[in-house]
Amino acid sequence: MSKRASKNQSAWSAGVPLDIPKAKPCVYELRLQELGLQDSTTEELVNSQELKEFCTSIRQERFVPEILLHRWGLTTIWGGGRSDRHKPRLSYEDIQQISKKA
């Protein structure tokens, strides 16, 4: 017995799987691919001067990971007076570097 939505029943409530299209990559992800950095570590991303220049130019209107902005010392109009509760969590690498300095 195959599942089909009846005339008065939507496909969702009939248990029929929906065809959800894959999300398209954002401008940041496309740039990572162009630079060959899509599989890089956070340190490699932070050390890329080309990526930093690109992210600096788009940070006000496009997605840029907050951890990179934080590591580069950059801010956006969106991230100004946010409380500590909403700041990005430090990565394992960041915690190691902080503990080495202490």
Order of alpha helices (4+ residues) and beta strands (2+ residues): alpha-alpha-alpha-alpha-alpha
